[in-house]
Amino acid sequence: MSEEEYDAVLSVKADFIPYNFSRDWAFYGNELNVPMLWNSNFYMTVETTKLLRVLMDI
């Protein structure tokens, strides 16, 4: 990821609390590591819930 792409990612982050941020923390290998959030009204099957538990971070 280029510096320009990285700066674009940081420009849209929703967390406006200032803290030290290191570019090294954002990567796992060469891939950008972004937490996945599932927002739902929870009208879903048990099977869907089990699948999402494995795939989603939050």
Predicted model as a PDB file, atoms N, CA, C, CB and O in Angstrom, pLDDT in the B-factor column:
MODEL        1                                                                  
ATOM      1  N   MET A   1       0.843  -1.165   0.000  1.00 68.00           N  
ATOM      2  CA  MET A   1       0.000   0.000   0.000  1.00 68.00           C  
ATOM      3  C   MET A   1       0.893   1.234   0.000  1.00 68.00           C  
ATOM      4  CB  MET A   1      -0.962  -0.005   1.212  1.00 68.00           C  
ATOM      5  O   MET A   1       1.835   1.339   0.785  1.00 68.00           O  
ATOM      6  N   SER A   2       0.582   2.150  -0.883  1.00 79.00           N  
ATOM      7  CA  SER A   2       1.391   3.365  -0.976  1.00 79.00           C  
ATOM      8  C   SER A   2       1.060   4.331   0.160  1.00 79.00           C  
ATOM      9  CB  SER A   2       1.174   4.050  -2.332  1.00 79.00           C  
ATOM     10  O   SER A   2       0.034   4.199   0.827  1.00 79.00           O  
ATOM     11  N   GLU A   3       1.942   5.300   0.364  1.00 79.00           N  
ATOM     12  CA  GLU A   3       1.697   6.316   1.389  1.00 79.00           C  
ATOM     13  C   GLU A   3       0.406   7.074   1.098  1.00 79.00           C  
ATOM     14  CB  GLU A   3       2.882   7.296   1.474  1.00 79.00           C  
ATOM     15  O   GLU A   3      -0.345   7.409   2.013  1.00 79.00           O  
ATOM     16  N   GLU A   4       0.156   7.341  -0.171  1.00 86.00           N  
ATOM     17  CA  GLU A   4      -1.057   8.064  -0.573  1.00 86.00           C  
ATOM     18  C   GLU A   4      -2.313   7.253  -0.233  1.00 86.00           C  
ATOM     19  CB  GLU A   4      -1.020   8.378  -2.088  1.00 86.00           C  
ATOM     20  O   GLU A   4      -3.280   7.802   0.294  1.00 86.00           O  
ATOM     21  N   GLU A   5      -2.300   5.956  -0.530  1.00 80.00           N  
ATOM     22  CA  GLU A   5      -3.437   5.092  -0.202  1.00 80.00           C  
ATOM     23  C   GLU A   5      -3.632   4.997   1.312  1.00 80.00           C  
ATOM     24  CB  GLU A   5      -3.233   3.688  -0.798  1.00 80.00           C  
ATOM     25  O   GLU A   5      -4.761   5.027   1.802  1.00 80.00           O  
ATOM     26  N   TYR A   6      -2.530   4.883   2.042  1.00 76.00           N  
ATOM     27  CA  TYR A   6      -2.597   4.799   3.493  1.00 76.00           C  
ATOM     28  C   TYR A   6      -3.188   6.081   4.082  1.00 76.00           C  
ATOM     29  CB  TYR A   6      -1.203   4.535   4.078  1.00 76.00           C  
ATOM     30  O   TYR A   6      -4.038   6.020   4.971  1.00 76.00           O  
ATOM     31  N   ASP A   7      -2.747   7.226   3.596  1.00 78.00           N  
ATOM     32  CA  ASP A   7      -3.292   8.510   4.053  1.00 78.00           C  
ATOM     33  C   ASP A   7      -4.780   8.624   3.747  1.00 78.00           C  
ATOM     34  CB  ASP A   7      -2.538   9.671   3.402  1.00 78.00           C  
ATOM     35  O   ASP A   7      -5.531   9.202   4.533  1.00 78.00           O  
ATOM     36  N   ALA A   8      -5.218   8.072   2.598  1.00 80.00           N  
ATOM     37  CA  ALA A   8      -6.638   8.095   2.247  1.00 80.00           C  
ATOM     38  C   ALA A   8      -7.459   7.256   3.218  1.00 80.00           C  
ATOM     39  CB  ALA A   8      -6.842   7.590   0.816  1.00 80.00           C  
ATOM     40  O   ALA A   8      -8.569   7.639   3.586  1.00 80.00           O  
ATOM     41  N   VAL A   9      -6.915   6.108   3.638  1.00 74.00           N  
ATOM     42  CA  VAL A   9      -7.600   5.260   4.617  1.00 74.00           C  
ATOM     43  C   VAL A   9      -7.748   6.001   5.943  1.00 74.00           C  
ATOM     44  CB  VAL A   9      -6.829   3.932   4.826  1.00 74.00           C  
ATOM     45  O   VAL A   9      -8.825   6.003   6.540  1.00 74.00           O  
ATOM     46  N   LEU A  10      -6.673   6.627   6.398  1.00 73.00           N  
ATOM     47  CA  LEU A  10      -6.722   7.357   7.667  1.00 73.00           C  
ATOM     48  C   LEU A  10      -7.661   8.551   7.606  1.00 73.00           C  
ATOM     49  CB  LEU A  10      -5.332   7.822   8.055  1.00 73.00           C  
ATOM     50  O   LEU A  10      -8.230   8.933   8.629  1.00 73.00           O  
ATOM     51  N   SER A  11      -7.837   9.144   6.447  1.00 74.00           N  
ATOM     52  CA  SER A  11      -8.674  10.337   6.334  1.00 74.00           C  
ATOM     53  C   SER A  11     -10.157  10.051   6.540  1.00 74.00           C  
ATOM     54  CB  SER A  11      -8.471  10.973   4.988  1.00 74.00           C  
ATOM     55  O   SER A  11     -10.920  10.978   6.814  1.00 74.00           O  
ATOM     56  N   VAL A  12     -10.586   8.803   6.417  1.00 72.00           N  
ATOM     57  CA  VAL A  12     -12.009   8.482   6.564  1.00 72.00           C  
ATOM     58  C   VAL A  12     -12.319   7.696   7.831  1.00 72.00           C  
ATOM     59  CB  VAL A  12     -12.479   7.700   5.369  1.00 72.00           C  
ATOM     60  O   VAL A  12     -13.453   7.258   8.026  1.00 72.00           O  
ATOM     61  N   LYS A  13     -11.324   7.515   8.694  1.00 69.00           N  
ATOM     62  CA  LYS A  13     -11.585   6.760   9.917  1.00 69.00           C  
ATOM     63  C   LYS A  13     -12.518   7.545  10.825  1.00 69.00           C  
ATOM     64  CB  LYS A  13     -10.270   6.434  10.650  1.00 69.00           C  
ATOM     65  O   LYS A  13     -12.450   8.774  10.864  1.00 69.00           O  
ATOM     66  N   ALA A  14     -13.372   6.868  11.542  1.00 67.00           N  
ATOM     67  CA  ALA A  14     -14.406   7.504  12.351  1.00 67.00           C  
ATOM     68  C   ALA A  14     -13.940   7.846  13.764  1.00 67.00           C  
ATOM     69  CB  ALA A  14     -15.608   6.610  12.426  1.00 67.00           C  
ATOM     70  O   ALA A  14     -14.629   8.579  14.474  1.00 67.00           O  
ATOM     71  N   ASP A  15     -12.811   7.341  14.176  1.00 66.00           N  
ATOM     72  CA  ASP A  15     -12.322   7.565  15.536  1.00 66.00           C  
ATOM     73  C   ASP A  15     -11.553   8.884  15.587  1.00 66.00           C  
ATOM     74  CB  ASP A  15     -11.421   6.384  16.006  1.00 66.00           C  
ATOM     75  O   ASP A  15     -10.435   8.979  15.081  1.00 66.00           O  
ATOM     76  N   PHE A  16     -12.160   9.898  16.200  1.00 65.00           N  
ATOM     77  CA  PHE A  16     -11.527  11.212  16.242  1.00 65.00           C  
ATOM     78  C   PHE A  16     -10.777  11.462  17.549  1.00 65.00           C  
ATOM     79  CB  PHE A  16     -12.569  12.288  16.041  1.00 65.00           C  
ATOM     80  O   PHE A  16     -10.307  12.575  17.786  1.00 65.00           O  
ATOM     81  N   ILE A  17     -10.660  10.452  18.390  1.00 65.00           N  
ATOM     82  CA  ILE A  17      -9.890  10.577  19.616  1.00 65.00           C  
ATOM     83  C   ILE A  17      -8.414  10.522  19.241  1.00 65.00           C  
ATOM     84  CB  ILE A  17     -10.262   9.455  20.646  1.00 65.00           C  
ATOM     85  O   ILE A  17      -7.967   9.545  18.641  1.00 65.00           O  
ATOM     86  N   PRO A  18      -7.650  11.563  19.588  1.00 65.00           N  
ATOM     87  CA  PRO A  18      -6.228  11.555  19.193  1.00 65.00           C  
ATOM     88  C   PRO A  18      -5.429  10.509  19.970  1.00 65.00           C  
ATOM     89  CB  PRO A  18      -5.608  12.943  19.413  1.00 65.00           C  
ATOM     90  O   PRO A  18      -5.544  10.415  21.192  1.00 65.00           O  
ATOM     91  N   TYR A  19      -4.644   9.748  19.278  1.00 65.00           N  
ATOM     92  CA  TYR A  19      -3.747   8.781  19.888  1.00 65.00           C  
ATOM     93  C   TYR A  19      -2.616   8.508  18.913  1.00 65.00           C  
ATOM     94  CB  TYR A  19      -4.495   7.468  20.268  1.00 65.00           C  
ATOM     95  O   TYR A  19      -2.749   8.747  17.713  1.00 65.00           O  
ATOM     96  N   ASN A  20      -1.522   8.014  19.424  1.00 69.00           N  
ATOM     97  CA  ASN A  20      -0.388   7.673  18.565  1.00 69.00           C  
ATOM     98  C   ASN A  20      -0.780   6.502  17.689  1.00 69.00           C  
ATOM     99  CB  ASN A  20       0.878   7.337  19.402  1.00 69.00           C  
ATOM    100  O   ASN A  20      -1.325   5.511  18.174  1.00 69.00           O  
ATOM    101  N   PHE A  21      -0.505   6.613  16.409  1.00 69.00           N  
ATOM    102  CA  PHE A  21      -0.863   5.565  15.467  1.00 69.00           C  
ATOM    103  C   PHE A  21       0.351   5.238  14.621  1.00 69.00           C  
ATOM    104  CB  PHE A  21      -2.060   5.990  14.580  1.00 69.00           C  
ATOM    105  O   PHE A  21       0.980   6.131  14.054  1.00 69.00           O  
ATOM    106  N   SER A  22       0.675   3.975  14.536  1.00 72.00           N  
ATOM    107  CA  SER A  22       1.810   3.532  13.736  1.00 72.00           C  
ATOM    108  C   SER A  22       1.313   2.766  12.517  1.00 72.00           C  
ATOM    109  CB  SER A  22       2.766   2.658  14.575  1.00 72.00           C  
ATOM    110  O   SER A  22       0.438   1.907  12.629  1.00 72.00           O  
ATOM    111  N   ARG A  23       1.871   3.078  11.362  1.00 72.00           N  
ATOM    112  CA  ARG A  23       1.502   2.375  10.138  1.00 72.00           C  
ATOM    113  C   ARG A  23       1.753   0.870  10.288  1.00 72.00           C  
ATOM    114  CB  ARG A  23       2.293   2.935   8.936  1.00 72.00           C  
ATOM    115  O   ARG A  23       1.030   0.066   9.699  1.00 72.00           O  
ATOM    116  N   ASP A  24       2.751   0.486  11.057  1.00 76.00           N  
ATOM    117  CA  ASP A  24       3.075  -0.939  11.247  1.00 76.00           C  
ATOM    118  C   ASP A  24       1.937  -1.709  11.897  1.00 76.00           C  
ATOM    119  CB  ASP A  24       4.329  -1.083  12.093  1.00 76.00           C  
ATOM    120  O   ASP A  24       1.796  -2.909  11.662  1.00 76.00           O  
ATOM    121  N   TRP A  25       1.125  -1.047  12.707  1.00 77.00           N  
ATOM    122  CA  TRP A  25       0.018  -1.719  13.390  1.00 77.00           C  
ATOM    123  C   TRP A  25      -1.128  -2.056  12.441  1.00 77.00           C  
ATOM    124  CB  TRP A  25      -0.498  -0.851  14.523  1.00 77.00           C  
ATOM    125  O   TRP A  25      -1.960  -2.905  12.761  1.00 77.00           O  
ATOM    126  N   ALA A  26      -1.185  -1.413  11.293  1.00 76.00           N  
ATOM    127  CA  ALA A  26      -2.310  -1.578  10.379  1.00 76.00           C  
ATOM    128  C   ALA A  26      -2.140  -2.743   9.415  1.00 76.00           C  
ATOM    129  CB  ALA A  26      -2.513  -0.319   9.602  1.00 76.00           C  
ATOM    130  O   ALA A  26      -3.059  -3.056   8.657  1.00 76.00           O  
ATOM    131  N   PHE A  27      -0.999  -3.377   9.433  1.00 79.00           N  
ATOM    132  CA  PHE A  27      -0.736  -4.415   8.442  1.00 79.00           C  
ATOM    133  C   PHE A  27      -0.468  -5.773   9.069  1.00 79.00           C  
ATOM    134  CB  PHE A  27       0.431  -4.020   7.587  1.00 79.00           C  
ATOM    135  O   PHE A  27       0.100  -5.877  10.156  1.00 79.00           O  
ATOM    136  N   TYR A  28      -0.889  -6.802   8.360  1.00 79.00           N  
ATOM    137  CA  TYR A  28      -0.570  -8.183   8.701  1.00 79.00           C  
ATOM    138  C   TYR A  28       0.073  -8.749   7.450  1.00 79.00           C  
ATOM    139  CB  TYR A  28      -1.855  -9.020   9.158  1.00 79.00           C  
ATOM    140  O   TYR A  28      -0.620  -9.048   6.477  1.00 79.00           O  
ATOM    141  N   GLY A  29       1.373  -8.899   7.464  1.00 82.00           N  
ATOM    142  CA  GLY A  29       2.088  -9.234   6.236  1.00 82.00           C  
ATOM    143  C   GLY A  29       2.045  -8.019   5.325  1.00 82.00           C  
ATOM    144  O   GLY A  29       2.389  -6.916   5.749  1.00 82.00           O  
ATOM    145  N   ASN A  30       1.634  -8.203   4.101  1.00 80.00           N  
ATOM    146  CA  ASN A  30       1.486  -7.092   3.156  1.00 80.00           C  
ATOM    147  C   ASN A  30       0.040  -6.623   3.035  1.00 80.00           C  
ATOM    148  CB  ASN A  30       2.004  -7.500   1.790  1.00 80.00           C  
ATOM    149  O   ASN A  30      -0.254  -5.754   2.215  1.00 80.00           O  
ATOM    150  N   GLU A  31      -0.851  -7.170   3.819  1.00 81.00           N  
ATOM    151  CA  GLU A  31      -2.268  -6.853   3.711  1.00 81.00           C  
ATOM    152  C   GLU A  31      -2.701  -5.875   4.792  1.00 81.00           C  
ATOM    153  CB  GLU A  31      -3.100  -8.121   3.792  1.00 81.00           C  
ATOM    154  O   GLU A  31      -2.220  -5.935   5.924  1.00 81.00           O  
ATOM    155  N   LEU A  32      -3.612  -4.976   4.438  1.00 78.00           N  
ATOM    156  CA  LEU A  32      -4.188  -4.052   5.399  1.00 78.00           C  
ATOM    157  C   LEU A  32      -5.137  -4.822   6.308  1.00 78.00           C  
ATOM    158  CB  LEU A  32      -4.924  -2.885   4.684  1.00 78.00           C  
ATOM    159  O   LEU A  32      -6.016  -5.536   5.825  1.00 78.00           O  
ATOM    160  N   ASN A  33      -4.968  -4.683   7.608  1.00 80.00           N  
ATOM    161  CA  ASN A  33      -5.782  -5.397   8.585  1.00 80.00           C  
ATOM    162  C   ASN A  33      -6.854  -4.450   9.112  1.00 80.00           C  
ATOM    163  CB  ASN A  33      -4.905  -5.955   9.751  1.00 80.00           C  
ATOM    164  O   ASN A  33      -6.561  -3.553   9.903  1.00 80.00           O  
ATOM    165  N   VAL A  34      -8.100  -4.650   8.672  1.00 79.00           N  
ATOM    166  CA  VAL A  34      -9.212  -3.787   9.053  1.00 79.00           C  
ATOM    167  C   VAL A  34     -10.265  -4.627   9.768  1.00 79.00           C  
ATOM    168  CB  VAL A  34      -9.820  -3.072   7.810  1.00 79.00           C  
ATOM    169  O   VAL A  34     -10.762  -5.598   9.198  1.00 79.00           O  
ATOM    170  N   PRO A  35     -10.618  -4.272  11.010  1.00 80.00           N  
ATOM    171  CA  PRO A  35     -11.656  -5.026  11.718  1.00 80.00           C  
ATOM    172  C   PRO A  35     -12.998  -4.951  10.982  1.00 80.00           C  
ATOM    173  CB  PRO A  35     -11.813  -4.495  13.154  1.00 80.00           C  
ATOM    174  O   PRO A  35     -13.353  -3.913  10.422  1.00 80.00           O  
ATOM    175  N   MET A  36     -13.716  -6.035  10.991  1.00 81.00           N  
ATOM    176  CA  MET A  36     -15.035  -6.106  10.349  1.00 81.00           C  
ATOM    177  C   MET A  36     -16.111  -6.019  11.419  1.00 81.00           C  
ATOM    178  CB  MET A  36     -15.190  -7.419   9.517  1.00 81.00           C  
ATOM    179  O   MET A  36     -16.030  -6.696  12.444  1.00 81.00           O  
ATOM    180  N   LEU A  37     -17.115  -5.192  11.182  1.00 82.00           N  
ATOM    181  CA  LEU A  37     -18.212  -4.987  12.110  1.00 82.00           C  
ATOM    182  C   LEU A  37     -19.513  -5.439  11.456  1.00 82.00           C  
ATOM    183  CB  LEU A  37     -18.299  -3.505  12.547  1.00 82.00           C  
ATOM    184  O   LEU A  37     -19.824  -5.033  10.336  1.00 82.00           O  
ATOM    185  N   TRP A  38     -20.265  -6.277  12.152  1.00 81.00           N  
ATOM    186  CA  TRP A  38     -21.565  -6.720  11.657  1.00 81.00           C  
ATOM    187  C   TRP A  38     -22.639  -6.012  12.465  1.00 81.00           C  
ATOM    188  CB  TRP A  38     -21.719  -8.277  11.751  1.00 81.00           C  
ATOM    189  O   TRP A  38     -22.713  -6.173  13.683  1.00 81.00           O  
ATOM    190  N   ASN A  39     -23.465  -5.233  11.791  1.00 83.00           N  
ATOM    191  CA  ASN A  39     -24.551  -4.510  12.428  1.00 83.00           C  
ATOM    192  C   ASN A  39     -25.860  -5.140  11.959  1.00 83.00           C  
ATOM    193  CB  ASN A  39     -24.497  -2.976  12.094  1.00 83.00           C  
ATOM    194  O   ASN A  39     -26.146  -5.146  10.762  1.00 83.00           O  
ATOM    195  N   SER A  40     -26.644  -5.663  12.874  1.00 80.00           N  
ATOM    196  CA  SER A  40     -27.830  -6.415  12.491  1.00 80.00           C  
ATOM    197  C   SER A  40     -28.951  -6.214  13.498  1.00 80.00           C  
ATOM    198  CB  SER A  40     -27.500  -7.897  12.359  1.00 80.00           C  
ATOM    199  O   SER A  40     -28.721  -5.840  14.648  1.00 80.00           O  
ATOM    200  N   ASN A  41     -30.155  -6.468  13.043  1.00 82.00           N  
ATOM    201  CA  ASN A  41     -31.304  -6.492  13.949  1.00 82.00           C  
ATOM    202  C   ASN A  41     -31.494  -7.898  14.541  1.00 82.00           C  
ATOM    203  CB  ASN A  41     -32.588  -6.043  13.204  1.00 82.00           C  
ATOM    204  O   ASN A  41     -32.426  -8.132  15.311  1.00 82.00           O  
ATOM    205  N   PHE A  42     -30.624  -8.804  14.184  1.00 78.00           N  
ATOM    206  CA  PHE A  42     -30.572 -10.189  14.682  1.00 78.00           C  
ATOM    207  C   PHE A  42     -31.761 -11.050  14.253  1.00 78.00           C  
ATOM    208  CB  PHE A  42     -30.494 -10.178  16.182  1.00 78.00           C  
ATOM    209  O   PHE A  42     -32.069 -12.050  14.902  1.00 78.00           O  
ATOM    210  N   TYR A  43     -32.423 -10.668  13.174  1.00 87.00           N  
ATOM    211  CA  TYR A  43     -33.418 -11.550  12.572  1.00 87.00           C  
ATOM    212  C   TYR A  43     -32.688 -12.454  11.586  1.00 87.00           C  
ATOM    213  CB  TYR A  43     -34.566 -10.735  11.864  1.00 87.00           C  
ATOM    214  O   TYR A  43     -32.667 -12.190  10.383  1.00 87.00           O  
ATOM    215  N   MET A  44     -32.093 -13.521  12.107  1.00 88.00           N  
ATOM    216  CA  MET A  44     -31.350 -14.454  11.279  1.00 88.00           C  
ATOM    217  C   MET A  44     -31.371 -15.833  11.935  1.00 88.00           C  
ATOM    218  CB  MET A  44     -29.895 -13.966  11.063  1.00 88.00           C  
ATOM    219  O   MET A  44     -31.737 -15.984  13.101  1.00 88.00           O  
ATOM    220  N   THR A  45     -30.979 -16.806  11.172  1.00 89.00           N  
ATOM    221  CA  THR A  45     -31.000 -18.173  11.681  1.00 89.00           C  
ATOM    222  C   THR A  45     -29.799 -18.439  12.584  1.00 89.00           C  
ATOM    223  CB  THR A  45     -31.021 -19.174  10.522  1.00 89.00           C  
ATOM    224  O   THR A  45     -28.830 -17.680  12.592  1.00 89.00           O  
ATOM    225  N   VAL A  46     -29.880 -19.507  13.325  1.00 89.00           N  
ATOM    226  CA  VAL A  46     -28.765 -19.925  14.177  1.00 89.00           C  
ATOM    227  C   VAL A  46     -27.546 -20.230  13.314  1.00 89.00           C  
ATOM    228  CB  VAL A  46     -29.153 -21.164  15.029  1.00 89.00           C  
ATOM    229  O   VAL A  46     -26.419 -19.912  13.695  1.00 89.00           O  
ATOM    230  N   GLU A  47     -27.763 -20.843  12.157  1.00 90.00           N  
ATOM    231  CA  GLU A  47     -26.651 -21.168  11.259  1.00 90.00           C  
ATOM    232  C   GLU A  47     -25.929 -19.898  10.799  1.00 90.00           C  
ATOM    233  CB  GLU A  47     -27.162 -21.958  10.037  1.00 90.00           C  
ATOM    234  O   GLU A  47     -24.700 -19.869  10.736  1.00 90.00           O  
ATOM    235  N   THR A  48     -26.694 -18.855  10.482  1.00 87.00           N  
ATOM    236  CA  THR A  48     -26.094 -17.586  10.071  1.00 87.00           C  
ATOM    237  C   THR A  48     -25.272 -16.993  11.206  1.00 87.00           C  
ATOM    238  CB  THR A  48     -27.180 -16.593   9.625  1.00 87.00           C  
ATOM    239  O   THR A  48     -24.167 -16.497  10.985  1.00 87.00           O  
ATOM    240  N   THR A  49     -25.808 -17.044  12.418  1.00 84.00           N  
ATOM    241  CA  THR A  49     -25.096 -16.522  13.582  1.00 84.00           C  
ATOM    242  C   THR A  49     -23.771 -17.256  13.783  1.00 84.00           C  
ATOM    243  CB  THR A  49     -25.968 -16.644  14.842  1.00 84.00           C  
ATOM    244  O   THR A  49     -22.752 -16.626  14.064  1.00 84.00           O  
ATOM    245  N   LYS A  50     -23.777 -18.575  13.643  1.00 86.00           N  
ATOM    246  CA  LYS A  50     -22.553 -19.360  13.799  1.00 86.00           C  
ATOM    247  C   LYS A  50     -21.521 -18.999  12.734  1.00 86.00           C  
ATOM    248  CB  LYS A  50     -22.869 -20.854  13.734  1.00 86.00           C  
ATOM    249  O   LYS A  50     -20.327 -18.927  13.024  1.00 86.00           O  
ATOM    250  N   LEU A  51     -21.974 -18.774  11.518  1.00 84.00           N  
ATOM    251  CA  LEU A  51     -21.086 -18.392  10.428  1.00 84.00           C  
ATOM    252  C   LEU A  51     -20.477 -17.008  10.672  1.00 84.00           C  
ATOM    253  CB  LEU A  51     -21.845 -18.410   9.095  1.00 84.00           C  
ATOM    254  O   LEU A  51     -19.274 -16.806  10.505  1.00 84.00           O  
ATOM    255  N   LEU A  52     -21.328 -16.065  11.068  1.00 84.00           N  
ATOM    256  CA  LEU A  52     -20.850 -14.701  11.300  1.00 84.00           C  
ATOM    257  C   LEU A  52     -19.879 -14.618  12.473  1.00 84.00           C  
ATOM    258  CB  LEU A  52     -22.024 -13.776  11.546  1.00 84.00           C  
ATOM    259  O   LEU A  52     -18.970 -13.788  12.477  1.00 84.00           O  
ATOM    260  N   ARG A  53     -20.074 -15.477  13.462  1.00 82.00           N  
ATOM    261  CA  ARG A  53     -19.173 -15.470  14.625  1.00 82.00           C  
ATOM    262  C   ARG A  53     -17.736 -15.760  14.206  1.00 82.00           C  
ATOM    263  CB  ARG A  53     -19.632 -16.504  15.672  1.00 82.00           C  
ATOM    264  O   ARG A  53     -16.797 -15.226  14.796  1.00 82.00           O  
ATOM    265  N   VAL A  54     -17.563 -16.586  13.209  1.00 79.00           N  
ATOM    266  CA  VAL A  54     -16.236 -16.928  12.715  1.00 79.00           C  
ATOM    267  C   VAL A  54     -15.683 -15.829  11.792  1.00 79.00           C  
ATOM    268  CB  VAL A  54     -16.282 -18.271  11.974  1.00 79.00           C  
ATOM    269  O   VAL A  54     -14.481 -15.564  11.797  1.00 79.00           O  
ATOM    270  N   LEU A  55     -16.550 -15.200  11.010  1.00 78.00           N  
ATOM    271  CA  LEU A  55     -16.108 -14.246   9.994  1.00 78.00           C  
ATOM    272  C   LEU A  55     -15.932 -12.821  10.498  1.00 78.00           C  
ATOM    273  CB  LEU A  55     -17.075 -14.240   8.876  1.00 78.00           C  
ATOM    274  O   LEU A  55     -15.047 -12.109  10.023  1.00 78.00           O  
ATOM    275  N   MET A  56     -16.743 -12.395  11.438  1.00 81.00           N  
ATOM    276  CA  MET A  56     -16.735 -11.001  11.883  1.00 81.00           C  
ATOM    277  C   MET A  56     -15.900 -10.806  13.140  1.00 81.00           C  
ATOM    278  CB  MET A  56     -18.152 -10.525  12.134  1.00 81.00           C  
ATOM    279  O   MET A  56     -15.827 -11.699  13.984  1.00 81.00           O  
ATOM    280  N   ASP A  57     -15.271  -9.648  13.266  1.00 76.00           N  
ATOM    281  CA  ASP A  57     -14.454  -9.341  14.449  1.00 76.00           C  
ATOM    282  C   ASP A  57     -15.319  -8.811  15.599  1.00 76.00           C  
ATOM    283  CB  ASP A  57     -13.363  -8.310  14.093  1.00 76.00           C  
ATOM    284  O   ASP A  57     -15.126  -9.193  16.753  1.00 76.00           O  
ATOM    285  N   ILE A  58     -16.260  -7.939  15.279  1.00 63.00           N  
ATOM    286  CA  ILE A  58     -17.068  -7.296  16.316  1.00 63.00           C  
ATOM    287  C   ILE A  58     -18.528  -7.596  16.043  1.00 63.00           C  
ATOM    288  CB  ILE A  58     -16.817  -5.758  16.363  1.00 63.00           C  
ATOM    289  O   ILE A  58     -19.399  -7.154  16.792  1.00 63.00           O  
TER     290      ILE A  58                                                      
ENDMDL                                                                          
END                                                                             
